[in-house]
Amino acid sequence: MLGTGYLGATHAACMAELGHNALGVDVDAKKIEELSQGRVPFHEPGLPEVLSRNIEAGRLSFSTSYEDAAKFATVHFLGVGTPQSKDGLGADLSYVYSVIENLVPLLEGDHLILGKSTVPVGTAEKLQELADSLTKPGSSVEIAWNPEFLREGFAVKDTLTPDRIVVGVNTHREHSKAEDVSREVYAKAIANDTPFIVTNLPTAELVKVAANAFLATKISFINAVSEVCEVAGADITQLAEAIGKDDRIGPKFLRAGLGFGGGCLPKDIRAFIAHAEELGVGQALNFLREVDDVNLRRRQRVVDLARSTAGGNLEGRKVAMLGAAFKPDSDDIRDSPALEVAAHMASEGAQVTVFDPYAMKNAQQKFPELSYAENTADALRGADVVVLGTEWKEFKELDPQAAAKLVNQRNMIDARNVLPLDKWRDAEWTVISLGRA
């Protein structure tokens, strides 16, 4: 497994859990040391147990050496990051190319590299050309694409029991081994009737980004409708429940609120737009610009509501932000809506105190200008406005009577639409939910 970030560490550990011998390789020596000692450098439920169990069983190890990777395996998964480029919307592929440049010259015999990173369509073909130019005489390296569909908080389950496996192969390559080898790697999942879909390379490259674009569109759709609900006096939660009963629509990803964040959806849809323009079909994805805009508007809307609730001015007001991770069951703060709202309110003079069950360390490193509490009670103490920014279970189950004894004023902005409004209003709280009267 080349790359041991969120995707790579999870995949390596789960491949070992499935009975394979697995090696995780990364240039980050500190990360490799932590993983080697059975410590996961991020929060993911269930992963520490899988990691420790397979290290102890001798099926899983870690290294910073490409030489070790070349000697260890003939099947290599490529799972390094493809962040948004610093000078545009497109994906930065430097880490992906670096893996090929460093690994392929060391390989002897026949090898398969299965890409899992989210990349622009056409990348796999270019990587194959690069690999061919670097392969030793008498050896062969085949590039195929095997996109990941992990959900943070459910990554172990999604790897061990996936809902589908997609493998893109070079349909012009004679004697391709990608499909047969992939079927062997995923034999247990296939035996449990997991759909195994074989496509050409471009299709496999597009599957993940298309899925993320669809999910982002669904989230922004319900958030756009919630804007209408607010001015019309409708209730977006009831509306979402009603349309979600339609089998053609379904209930998932129809919770209106603060919108999406994280390391995938925002940067993937922007990269999708950018690459479509490079291909000359930019107009086909123009709607994704509005998807992105709707999502960002939700953050500004929460800031506006907080300001209004504070009497029209946030200067000197104490605000409690419950949540820092972009979603519950994660410590990932990449493009976190909650933290962006907190930082915006602080820039307007608010005294913002943040608490999150797992993301505090990451939040403090990125937003040192904010204040941080040791627990929920400390965050609430003396607050004029409370914002529920990440729907952790402990925030959803807060006792409004107990919380009332801690705050200065009983003002709650439920930016995730998860609180029982009647219960909170019975406790004499003023509760504002996005898209609800």
C-alpha positions as a LaTeX table, in Angstrom:
\begin{tabular}{lrrr}
\hline
Residue & $x$ (\AA) & $y$ (\AA) & $z$ (\AA) \\
\hline
Met1 & 0.00 & 0.00 & 0.00 \\
Leu2 & 1.72 & 3.16 & $-1.21$ \\
Gly3 & 0.52 & 5.98 & 1.02 \\
Thr4 & $-0.68$ & 5.49 & 4.60 \\
Gly5 & $-3.06$ & 8.37 & 5.10 \\
Tyr6 & $-6.71$ & 7.82 & 5.90 \\
Leu7 & $-7.26$ & 5.61 & 2.83 \\
Gly8 & $-3.93$ & 3.82 & 2.80 \\
Ala9 & $-3.69$ & 2.91 & 6.48 \\
Thr10 & $-7.25$ & 1.61 & 6.47 \\
His11 & $-6.78$ & $-0.38$ & 3.26 \\
Ala12 & $-3.50$ & $-1.93$ & 4.39 \\
Ala13 & $-4.94$ & $-3.01$ & 7.74 \\
Cys14 & $-8.08$ & $-4.42$ & 6.15 \\
Met15 & $-6.16$ & $-6.32$ & 3.47 \\
Ala16 & $-4.29$ & $-8.01$ & 6.33 \\
Glu17 & $-7.61$ & $-8.64$ & 8.09 \\
Leu18 & $-8.77$ & $-10.44$ & 4.93 \\
Gly19 & $-5.78$ & $-12.77$ & 5.23 \\
His20 & $-3.24$ & $-11.13$ & 2.93 \\
Asn21 & 0.28 & $-10.15$ & 3.91 \\
Ala22 & 0.34 & $-6.35$ & 3.70 \\
Leu23 & 3.00 & $-3.65$ & 3.82 \\
Gly24 & 2.18 & 0.04 & 4.19 \\
Val25 & 4.75 & 2.45 & 2.73 \\
Asp26 & 4.95 & 6.21 & 3.29 \\
Val27 & 7.64 & 8.90 & 3.15 \\
Asp28 & 6.38 & 10.29 & 6.48 \\
Ala29 & 8.65 & 8.54 & 9.01 \\
Lys30 & 6.66 & 9.76 & 12.03 \\
Lys31 & 3.43 & 8.33 & 10.63 \\
Ile32 & 5.11 & 5.00 & 9.84 \\
Glu33 & 6.52 & 4.80 & 13.37 \\
Glu34 & 3.08 & 5.39 & 14.90 \\
Leu35 & 1.41 & 2.80 & 12.68 \\
Ser36 & 4.17 & 0.27 & 13.34 \\
Gln37 & 3.43 & 0.58 & 17.05 \\
Gly38 & $-0.26$ & $-0.01$ & 16.47 \\
Arg39 & $-1.31$ & 3.63 & 16.86 \\
Val40 & $-3.68$ & 5.20 & 14.31 \\
Pro41 & $-2.76$ & 8.86 & 13.74 \\
Phe42 & $-6.41$ & 9.79 & 13.09 \\
His43 & $-9.79$ & 8.81 & 14.51 \\
Glu44 & $-11.60$ & 5.97 & 12.77 \\
Pro45 & $-13.88$ & 3.63 & 14.75 \\
Gly46 & $-12.71$ & 0.00 & 14.71 \\
Leu47 & $-9.42$ & 0.63 & 12.92 \\
Pro48 & $-7.08$ & 0.55 & 15.97 \\
Glu49 & $-8.27$ & $-2.96$ & 16.80 \\
Val50 & $-7.80$ & $-4.21$ & 13.22 \\
Leu51 & $-4.38$ & $-2.58$ & 13.03 \\
Ser52 & $-3.07$ & $-4.03$ & 16.30 \\
Arg53 & $-4.53$ & $-7.48$ & 15.68 \\
Asn54 & $-2.81$ & $-7.89$ & 12.32 \\
Ile55 & 0.53 & $-6.43$ & 13.40 \\
Glu56 & 0.57 & $-8.97$ & 16.24 \\
Ala57 & $-0.40$ & $-11.73$ & 13.80 \\
Gly58 & 2.56 & $-10.82$ & 11.57 \\
Arg59 & 0.40 & $-10.07$ & 8.52 \\
Leu60 & 0.89 & $-6.28$ & 8.59 \\
Ser61 & 4.00 & $-4.11$ & 8.69 \\
Phe62 & 5.08 & $-0.62$ & 7.66 \\
Ser63 & 8.11 & 0.96 & 6.05 \\
Thr64 & 9.46 & 4.21 & 4.57 \\
Ser65 & 11.38 & 2.29 & 1.91 \\
Tyr66 & 10.36 & 1.89 & $-1.73$ \\
Glu67 & 12.99 & $-0.86$ & $-1.90$ \\
Asp68 & 11.03 & $-2.79$ & 0.74 \\
Ala69 & 7.85 & $-2.36$ & $-1.30$ \\
Ala70 & 9.53 & $-3.60$ & $-4.48$ \\
Lys71 & 10.82 & $-6.74$ & $-2.77$ \\
Phe72 & 7.69 & $-7.40$ & $-0.71$ \\
Ala73 & 4.89 & $-7.60$ & $-3.27$ \\
Thr74 & 3.84 & $-7.94$ & $-6.88$ \\
Val75 & 0.49 & $-6.22$ & $-6.25$ \\
His76 & 0.69 & $-2.58$ & $-5.21$ \\
Phe77 & $-2.13$ & $-0.22$ & $-4.27$ \\
Leu78 & $-1.57$ & 3.47 & $-4.90$ \\
Gly79 & $-3.42$ & 5.60 & $-2.35$ \\
Val80 & $-1.64$ & 8.93 & $-1.96$ \\
Gly81 & $-3.42$ & 12.26 & $-1.73$ \\
Thr82 & $-4.62$ & 14.33 & $-4.68$ \\
Pro83 & $-5.32$ & 17.68 & $-3.01$ \\
Gln84 & $-6.69$ & 20.72 & $-4.77$ \\
Ser85 & $-3.94$ & 22.53 & $-6.63$ \\
Lys86 & $-2.63$ & 25.68 & $-4.96$ \\
Asp87 & $-2.94$ & 27.67 & $-8.18$ \\
Gly88 & $-6.35$ & 26.49 & $-9.42$ \\
Leu89 & $-9.32$ & 24.17 & $-8.99$ \\
Gly90 & $-7.65$ & 21.09 & $-10.48$ \\
Ala91 & $-6.07$ & 18.18 & $-8.62$ \\
Asp92 & $-2.41$ & 18.16 & $-7.63$ \\
Leu93 & $-1.08$ & 14.86 & $-8.98$ \\
Ser94 & 2.53 & 15.30 & $-7.92$ \\
Tyr95 & 2.28 & 12.64 & $-5.19$ \\
Val96 & 0.77 & 10.13 & $-7.61$ \\
Tyr97 & 3.53 & 10.62 & $-10.18$ \\
Ser98 & 6.17 & 10.52 & $-7.45$ \\
Val99 & 5.10 & 7.00 & $-6.46$ \\
Ile100 & 5.47 & 5.71 & $-10.03$ \\
Glu101 & 8.81 & 7.45 & $-10.48$ \\
Asn102 & 10.22 & 6.02 & $-7.26$ \\
Leu103 & 8.73 & 2.53 & $-7.29$ \\
Val104 & 8.72 & 1.30 & $-10.89$ \\
Pro105 & 12.51 & 1.45 & $-11.54$ \\
Leu106 & 12.98 & $-0.92$ & $-8.58$ \\
Leu107 & 10.51 & $-3.59$ & $-9.72$ \\
Glu108 & 11.62 & $-6.92$ & $-11.14$ \\
Gly109 & 9.27 & $-9.45$ & $-12.69$ \\
Asp110 & 5.57 & $-8.88$ & $-13.35$ \\
His111 & 3.75 & $-6.32$ & $-11.20$ \\
Leu112 & 0.28 & $-4.80$ & $-10.98$ \\
Ile113 & $-0.34$ & $-1.31$ & $-9.60$ \\
Leu114 & $-3.97$ & $-0.67$ & $-8.66$ \\
Gly115 & $-4.70$ & 3.04 & $-8.29$ \\
Lys116 & $-7.16$ & 4.00 & $-5.58$ \\
Ser117 & $-6.60$ & 7.76 & $-5.47$ \\
Thr118 & $-9.23$ & 10.03 & $-6.99$ \\
Val119 & $-7.67$ & 11.38 & $-10.20$ \\
Pro120 & $-8.79$ & 13.20 & $-13.36$ \\
Val121 & $-9.86$ & 10.94 & $-16.19$ \\
Gly122 & $-6.89$ & 10.07 & $-18.41$ \\
Thr123 & $-4.39$ & 9.91 & $-15.54$ \\
Ala124 & $-4.05$ & 6.12 & $-15.54$ \\
Glu125 & $-3.11$ & 6.07 & $-19.22$ \\
Lys126 & $-0.40$ & 8.68 & $-18.61$ \\
Leu127 & 0.87 & 6.75 & $-15.62$ \\
Gln128 & 1.09 & 3.61 & $-17.76$ \\
Glu129 & 3.20 & 5.50 & $-20.31$ \\
Leu130 & 5.48 & 6.72 & $-17.53$ \\
Ala131 & 5.71 & 3.23 & $-16.00$ \\
Asp132 & 6.57 & 1.71 & $-19.38$ \\
Ser133 & 9.45 & 4.18 & $-19.77$ \\
Leu134 & 10.83 & 3.27 & $-16.33$ \\
Thr135 & 10.35 & $-0.53$ & $-16.30$ \\
Lys136 & 13.45 & $-2.70$ & $-16.28$ \\
Pro137 & 14.07 & $-4.90$ & $-19.34$ \\
Gly138 & 12.44 & $-8.30$ & $-18.89$ \\
Ser139 & 9.93 & $-6.97$ & $-16.35$ \\
Ser140 & 6.38 & $-5.64$ & $-16.74$ \\
Val141 & 4.22 & $-3.17$ & $-14.82$ \\
Glu142 & 0.49 & $-2.89$ & $-15.46$ \\
Ile143 & $-1.55$ & 0.07 & $-14.23$ \\
Ala144 & $-5.22$ & $-0.51$ & $-13.43$ \\
Trp145 & $-7.70$ & 1.58 & $-11.44$ \\
Asn146 & $-9.65$ & 0.44 & $-8.39$ \\
Pro147 & $-11.45$ & 3.49 & $-6.90$ \\
Glu148 & $-12.25$ & 3.62 & $-3.19$ \\
Phe149 & $-15.69$ & 4.40 & $-1.77$ \\
Leu150 & $-14.88$ & 4.77 & 1.92 \\
Arg151 & $-17.08$ & 6.76 & 4.28 \\
Glu152 & $-15.25$ & 8.28 & 7.21 \\
Gly153 & $-16.61$ & 6.66 & 10.34 \\
Phe154 & $-17.41$ & 3.46 & 8.43 \\
Ala155 & $-14.14$ & 2.86 & 6.59 \\
Val156 & $-13.36$ & $-0.55$ & 8.09 \\
Lys157 & $-16.81$ & $-1.90$ & 7.23 \\
Asp158 & $-16.68$ & $-0.37$ & 3.75 \\
Thr159 & $-13.33$ & $-2.05$ & 3.04 \\
Leu160 & $-14.11$ & $-5.48$ & 4.48 \\
Thr161 & $-17.68$ & $-5.65$ & 3.13 \\
Pro162 & $-17.89$ & $-3.18$ & 0.22 \\
Asp163 & $-21.14$ & $-2.52$ & $-1.61$ \\
Arg164 & $-19.31$ & $-2.78$ & $-4.95$ \\
Ile165 & $-15.83$ & $-3.29$ & $-6.35$ \\
Val166 & $-14.84$ & $-1.46$ & $-9.52$ \\
Val167 & $-11.70$ & $-2.31$ & $-11.48$ \\
Gly168 & $-10.72$ & $-0.38$ & $-14.57$ \\
Val169 & $-8.36$ & $-2.18$ & $-16.95$ \\
Asn170 & $-6.49$ & $-1.21$ & $-20.08$ \\
Thr171 & $-8.71$ & $-2.79$ & $-22.72$ \\
His172 & $-5.98$ & $-2.39$ & $-25.36$ \\
Arg173 & $-3.36$ & $-4.31$ & $-23.39$ \\
Glu174 & $-2.63$ & $-7.86$ & $-24.42$ \\
His175 & $-2.47$ & $-10.44$ & $-21.65$ \\
Ser176 & $-3.82$ & $-8.10$ & $-18.97$ \\
Lys177 & $-3.77$ & $-9.72$ & $-15.54$ \\
Ala178 & $-5.56$ & $-6.92$ & $-13.70$ \\
Glu179 & $-9.00$ & $-8.52$ & $-13.55$ \\
Asp180 & $-7.77$ & $-11.98$ & $-12.52$ \\
Val181 & $-5.44$ & $-10.63$ & $-9.84$ \\
Ser182 & $-8.12$ & $-8.27$ & $-8.51$ \\
Arg183 & $-10.59$ & $-11.12$ & $-8.25$ \\
Glu184 & $-8.03$ & $-13.04$ & $-6.19$ \\
Val185 & $-7.35$ & $-10.05$ & $-3.91$ \\
Tyr186 & $-11.08$ & $-9.49$ & $-3.30$ \\
Ala187 & $-12.07$ & $-13.16$ & $-3.31$ \\
Lys188 & $-13.81$ & $-13.05$ & 0.08 \\
Ala189 & $-15.97$ & $-10.06$ & $-0.81$ \\
Ile190 & $-16.86$ & $-11.58$ & $-4.20$ \\
Ala191 & $-17.79$ & $-14.86$ & $-2.48$ \\
Asn192 & $-20.26$ & $-12.83$ & $-0.39$ \\
Asp193 & $-21.95$ & $-11.61$ & $-3.58$ \\
Thr194 & $-20.35$ & $-8.15$ & $-3.69$ \\
Pro195 & $-20.86$ & $-6.82$ & $-7.24$ \\
Phe196 & $-17.57$ & $-6.88$ & $-9.16$ \\
Ile197 & $-17.64$ & $-4.40$ & $-12.04$ \\
Val198 & $-14.92$ & $-4.40$ & $-14.69$ \\
Thr199 & $-14.63$ & $-1.28$ & $-16.86$ \\
Asn200 & $-12.10$ & 0.48 & $-19.01$ \\
Leu201 & $-9.68$ & 2.92 & $-17.35$ \\
Pro202 & $-11.59$ & 6.18 & $-18.03$ \\
Thr203 & $-14.82$ & 4.77 & $-16.59$ \\
Ala204 & $-13.14$ & 3.63 & $-13.39$ \\
Glu205 & $-11.46$ & 7.01 & $-12.99$ \\
Leu206 & $-14.80$ & 8.78 & $-13.35$ \\
Val207 & $-16.84$ & 6.54 & $-11.04$ \\
Lys208 & $-15.64$ & 8.02 & $-7.73$ \\
Val209 & $-15.75$ & 11.66 & $-8.73$ \\
Ala210 & $-19.16$ & 11.18 & $-10.36$ \\
Ala211 & $-20.47$ & 9.56 & $-7.16$ \\
Asn212 & $-19.14$ & 12.41 & $-5.04$ \\
Ala213 & $-20.60$ & 15.00 & $-7.42$ \\
Phe214 & $-24.00$ & 13.32 & $-7.20$ \\
Leu215 & $-23.94$ & 13.22 & $-3.39$ \\
Ala216 & $-22.84$ & 16.85 & $-3.23$ \\
Thr217 & $-25.65$ & 17.78 & $-5.61$ \\
Lys218 & $-28.22$ & 15.98 & $-3.46$ \\
Ile219 & $-27.01$ & 17.76 & $-0.31$ \\
Ser220 & $-26.99$ & 21.16 & $-1.98$ \\
Phe221 & $-30.42$ & 20.52 & $-3.50$ \\
Ile222 & $-32.06$ & 20.00 & $-0.11$ \\
Asn223 & $-30.16$ & 22.99 & 1.30 \\
Ala224 & $-31.34$ & 25.16 & $-1.58$ \\
Val225 & $-34.93$ & 24.09 & $-0.92$ \\
Ser226 & $-34.42$ & 24.83 & 2.78 \\
Glu227 & $-33.70$ & 28.46 & 1.84 \\
Val228 & $-37.16$ & 28.59 & 0.28 \\
Cys229 & $-38.69$ & 26.86 & 3.32 \\
Glu230 & $-37.30$ & 29.49 & 5.66 \\
Val231 & $-39.03$ & 32.38 & 3.91 \\
Ala232 & $-42.19$ & 30.41 & 3.09 \\
Gly233 & $-42.75$ & 29.09 & 6.63 \\
Ala234 & $-42.32$ & 25.44 & 5.61 \\
Asp235 & $-40.44$ & 22.72 & 7.48 \\
Ile236 & $-37.53$ & 21.22 & 5.51 \\
Thr237 & $-37.32$ & 18.13 & 7.74 \\
Gln238 & $-40.90$ & 17.15 & 6.97 \\
Leu239 & $-40.44$ & 17.99 & 3.30 \\
Ala240 & $-37.30$ & 15.83 & 3.13 \\
Glu241 & $-39.07$ & 12.95 & 4.84 \\
Ala242 & $-41.92$ & 13.15 & 2.34 \\
Ile243 & $-39.83$ & 13.23 & $-0.82$ \\
Gly244 & $-37.44$ & 10.62 & 0.62 \\
Lys245 & $-40.28$ & 8.09 & 0.63 \\
Asp246 & $-40.07$ & 8.11 & $-3.16$ \\
Asp247 & $-37.90$ & 5.12 & $-4.13$ \\
Arg248 & $-36.47$ & 7.13 & $-7.01$ \\
Ile249 & $-35.09$ & 9.70 & $-4.55$ \\
Gly250 & $-34.50$ & 7.92 & $-1.22$ \\
Pro251 & $-33.95$ & 9.49 & 2.21 \\
Lys252 & $-30.16$ & 9.52 & 2.39 \\
Phe253 & $-28.26$ & 12.82 & 2.08 \\
Leu254 & $-31.48$ & 14.81 & 2.42 \\
Arg255 & $-30.78$ & 16.40 & 5.81 \\
Ala256 & $-30.61$ & 20.14 & 5.33 \\
Gly257 & $-28.10$ & 22.02 & 7.42 \\
Leu258 & $-24.62$ & 23.45 & 7.40 \\
Gly259 & $-23.59$ & 21.52 & 4.30 \\
Phe260 & $-20.73$ & 19.23 & 3.33 \\
Gly261 & $-17.00$ & 19.51 & 3.93 \\
Gly262 & $-14.10$ & 17.12 & 4.33 \\
Gly263 & $-11.22$ & 16.13 & 2.13 \\
Cys264 & $-13.24$ & 14.63 & $-0.74$ \\
Leu265 & $-16.50$ & 16.23 & $-1.84$ \\
Pro266 & $-15.42$ & 19.90 & $-2.04$ \\
Lys267 & $-12.10$ & 19.36 & $-3.81$ \\
Asp268 & $-13.41$ & 16.53 & $-6.00$ \\
Ile269 & $-16.27$ & 18.52 & $-7.51$ \\
Arg270 & $-13.96$ & 21.48 & $-8.14$ \\
Ala271 & $-11.40$ & 19.23 & $-9.81$ \\
Phe272 & $-14.21$ & 17.63 & $-11.86$ \\
Ile273 & $-15.27$ & 21.06 & $-13.10$ \\
Ala274 & $-11.69$ & 22.05 & $-13.91$ \\
His275 & $-10.94$ & 18.87 & $-15.84$ \\
Ala276 & $-14.21$ & 19.02 & $-17.77$ \\
Glu277 & $-13.13$ & 22.45 & $-18.97$ \\
Glu278 & $-9.75$ & 21.05 & $-20.03$ \\
Leu279 & $-11.61$ & 18.39 & $-22.03$ \\
Gly280 & $-13.75$ & 21.05 & $-23.69$ \\
Val281 & $-17.03$ & 20.01 & $-22.02$ \\
Gly282 & $-17.07$ & 22.48 & $-19.16$ \\
Gln283 & $-20.69$ & 23.47 & $-19.81$ \\
Ala284 & $-21.80$ & 19.95 & $-18.93$ \\
Leu285 & $-20.80$ & 20.50 & $-15.31$ \\
Asn286 & $-21.70$ & 24.17 & $-14.88$ \\
Phe287 & $-24.42$ & 23.13 & $-12.42$ \\
Leu288 & $-21.71$ & 21.93 & $-10.02$ \\
Arg289 & $-20.59$ & 25.54 & $-9.56$ \\
Glu290 & $-23.99$ & 26.30 & $-8.07$ \\
Val291 & $-23.77$ & 23.12 & $-5.98$ \\
Asp292 & $-20.54$ & 24.49 & $-4.50$ \\
Asp293 & $-22.02$ & 27.98 & $-4.07$ \\
Val294 & $-25.13$ & 26.69 & $-2.28$ \\
Asn295 & $-22.91$ & 24.73 & 0.08 \\
Leu296 & $-20.78$ & 27.75 & 0.93 \\
Arg297 & $-23.88$ & 29.94 & 1.41 \\
Arg298 & $-25.02$ & 27.71 & 4.27 \\
Arg299 & $-21.94$ & 28.68 & 6.25 \\
Gln300 & $-22.60$ & 32.38 & 5.74 \\
Arg301 & $-26.23$ & 31.83 & 6.68 \\
Val302 & $-25.22$ & 30.43 & 10.09 \\
Val303 & $-22.94$ & 33.41 & 10.69 \\
Asp304 & $-25.81$ & 35.74 & 9.76 \\
Leu305 & $-28.17$ & 33.92 & 12.13 \\
Ala306 & $-25.64$ & 34.09 & 14.96 \\
Arg307 & $-25.21$ & 37.81 & 14.41 \\
Ser308 & $-28.96$ & 38.37 & 14.34 \\
Thr309 & $-29.47$ & 36.26 & 17.45 \\
Ala310 & $-26.79$ & 38.31 & 19.24 \\
Gly311 & $-28.71$ & 41.51 & 18.57 \\
Gly312 & $-27.14$ & 42.46 & 15.25 \\
Asn313 & $-23.50$ & 42.54 & 16.36 \\
Leu314 & $-21.13$ & 39.73 & 17.37 \\
Glu315 & $-18.53$ & 42.04 & 18.87 \\
Gly316 & $-17.77$ & 40.84 & 22.41 \\
Arg317 & $-20.45$ & 38.14 & 22.36 \\
Lys318 & $-19.58$ & 34.70 & 23.71 \\
Val319 & $-20.32$ & 31.92 & 21.24 \\
Ala320 & $-20.04$ & 28.18 & 21.90 \\
Met321 & $-19.30$ & 26.11 & 18.79 \\
Leu322 & $-20.17$ & 22.47 & 19.39 \\
Gly323 & $-18.14$ & 20.56 & 16.84 \\
Ala324 & $-14.94$ & 21.00 & 14.85 \\
Ala325 & $-14.76$ & 17.86 & 12.65 \\
Phe326 & $-16.50$ & 18.09 & 9.29 \\
Lys327 & $-18.69$ & 15.14 & 10.33 \\
Pro328 & $-19.19$ & 12.96 & 13.43 \\
Asp329 & $-17.06$ & 9.86 & 14.09 \\
Ser330 & $-14.04$ & 11.59 & 12.58 \\
Asp331 & $-11.27$ & 13.97 & 13.60 \\
Asp332 & $-10.96$ & 15.28 & 10.04 \\
Ile333 & $-11.20$ & 19.08 & 9.93 \\
Arg334 & $-10.44$ & 19.54 & 6.24 \\
Asp335 & $-12.88$ & 22.14 & 4.89 \\
Ser336 & $-14.87$ & 21.86 & 8.13 \\
Pro337 & $-18.05$ & 23.96 & 7.95 \\
Ala338 & $-18.17$ & 24.26 & 11.75 \\
Leu339 & $-14.64$ & 25.63 & 12.03 \\
Glu340 & $-15.06$ & 28.00 & 9.11 \\
Val341 & $-18.18$ & 29.43 & 10.76 \\
Ala342 & $-16.33$ & 29.70 & 14.08 \\
Ala343 & $-13.41$ & 31.52 & 12.46 \\
His344 & $-15.77$ & 33.90 & 10.62 \\
Met345 & $-17.60$ & 34.77 & 13.83 \\
Ala346 & $-14.29$ & 35.35 & 15.60 \\
Ser347 & $-13.24$ & 37.72 & 12.81 \\
Glu348 & $-16.34$ & 39.78 & 13.63 \\
Gly349 & $-15.25$ & 40.11 & 17.25 \\
Ala350 & $-17.05$ & 37.18 & 18.85 \\
Gln351 & $-15.36$ & 35.25 & 21.66 \\
Val352 & $-15.73$ & 31.76 & 20.19 \\
Thr353 & $-15.07$ & 28.64 & 22.25 \\
Val354 & $-14.93$ & 25.32 & 20.40 \\
Phe355 & $-15.33$ & 21.77 & 21.66 \\
Asp356 & $-15.22$ & 18.50 & 19.72 \\
Pro357 & $-14.85$ & 14.97 & 21.15 \\
Tyr358 & $-11.94$ & 14.02 & 18.85 \\
Ala359 & $-10.87$ & 16.87 & 16.55 \\
Met360 & $-9.48$ & 19.33 & 19.12 \\
Lys361 & $-5.78$ & 18.79 & 18.37 \\
Asn362 & $-6.24$ & 19.21 & 14.63 \\
Ala363 & $-8.48$ & 22.25 & 15.10 \\
Gln364 & $-6.03$ & 23.98 & 17.43 \\
Gln365 & $-3.20$ & 23.52 & 14.95 \\
Lys366 & $-5.16$ & 25.06 & 12.07 \\
Phe367 & $-7.12$ & 27.71 & 13.99 \\
Pro368 & $-4.95$ & 28.75 & 16.96 \\
Glu369 & $-6.81$ & 32.06 & 17.17 \\
Leu370 & $-9.93$ & 30.33 & 18.51 \\
Ser371 & $-10.49$ & 29.30 & 22.13 \\
Tyr372 & $-10.97$ & 25.64 & 23.00 \\
Ala373 & $-12.79$ & 23.95 & 25.87 \\
Glu374 & $-11.99$ & 20.66 & 27.56 \\
Asn375 & $-15.58$ & 19.45 & 27.43 \\
Thr376 & $-19.08$ & 20.44 & 26.37 \\
Ala377 & $-19.94$ & 22.07 & 29.69 \\
Asp378 & $-16.88$ & 24.33 & 29.55 \\
Ala379 & $-17.79$ & 25.38 & 26.00 \\
Leu380 & $-21.34$ & 26.28 & 27.05 \\
Arg381 & $-20.40$ & 28.18 & 30.18 \\
Gly382 & $-21.34$ & 31.86 & 29.83 \\
Ala383 & $-22.34$ & 31.60 & 26.16 \\
Asp384 & $-24.73$ & 34.11 & 24.60 \\
Val385 & $-25.20$ & 31.93 & 21.50 \\
Val386 & $-24.67$ & 28.19 & 21.04 \\
Val387 & $-24.10$ & 26.74 & 17.56 \\
Leu388 & $-24.39$ & 22.98 & 16.96 \\
Gly389 & $-21.96$ & 22.59 & 14.08 \\
Thr390 & $-21.15$ & 18.85 & 14.04 \\
Glu391 & $-23.83$ & 16.27 & 14.85 \\
Trp392 & $-21.94$ & 14.21 & 17.41 \\
Lys393 & $-24.18$ & 11.96 & 19.50 \\
Glu394 & $-23.35$ & 13.75 & 22.73 \\
Phe395 & $-24.47$ & 17.05 & 21.24 \\
Lys396 & $-27.70$ & 15.58 & 19.87 \\
Glu397 & $-28.48$ & 14.14 & 23.29 \\
Leu398 & $-27.72$ & 17.28 & 25.31 \\
Asp399 & $-30.11$ & 17.97 & 28.18 \\
Pro400 & $-31.57$ & 21.44 & 27.52 \\
Gln401 & $-32.36$ & 21.96 & 31.21 \\
Ala402 & $-28.79$ & 21.20 & 32.27 \\
Ala403 & $-27.38$ & 23.28 & 29.43 \\
Ala404 & $-29.57$ & 26.22 & 30.44 \\
Lys405 & $-27.81$ & 26.41 & 33.80 \\
Leu406 & $-24.45$ & 26.97 & 32.06 \\
Val407 & $-25.17$ & 29.56 & 29.40 \\
Asn408 & $-25.71$ & 33.30 & 29.73 \\
Gln409 & $-28.57$ & 33.33 & 27.22 \\
Arg410 & $-30.63$ & 30.42 & 25.91 \\
Asn411 & $-29.98$ & 30.89 & 22.20 \\
Met412 & $-29.33$ & 27.75 & 20.12 \\
Ile413 & $-28.63$ & 27.58 & 16.39 \\
Asp414 & $-29.13$ & 23.96 & 15.36 \\
Ala415 & $-27.07$ & 24.07 & 12.17 \\
Arg416 & $-27.48$ & 20.32 & 11.62 \\
Asn417 & $-31.23$ & 19.93 & 12.22 \\
Val418 & $-30.81$ & 17.17 & 14.79 \\
Leu419 & $-32.28$ & 18.54 & 18.02 \\
Pro420 & $-35.82$ & 17.79 & 19.26 \\
Leu421 & $-37.17$ & 21.34 & 18.96 \\
Asp422 & $-40.17$ & 20.89 & 21.26 \\
Lys423 & $-37.98$ & 19.60 & 24.09 \\
Trp424 & $-35.60$ & 22.54 & 23.79 \\
Arg425 & $-38.34$ & 25.13 & 23.43 \\
Asp426 & $-40.16$ & 23.68 & 26.45 \\
Ala427 & $-36.95$ & 24.45 & 28.35 \\
Glu428 & $-37.36$ & 28.07 & 27.21 \\
Trp429 & $-34.60$ & 28.03 & 24.62 \\
Thr430 & $-34.81$ & 30.10 & 21.46 \\
Val431 & $-33.88$ & 27.51 & 18.81 \\
Ile432 & $-33.21$ & 28.33 & 15.17 \\
Ser433 & $-32.87$ & 25.47 & 12.70 \\
Leu434 & $-31.94$ & 25.90 & 9.06 \\
Gly435 & $-35.02$ & 25.45 & 6.91 \\
Arg436 & $-37.53$ & 25.16 & 9.76 \\
Ala437 & $-40.01$ & 27.71 & 11.01 \\
\hline
\end{tabular}
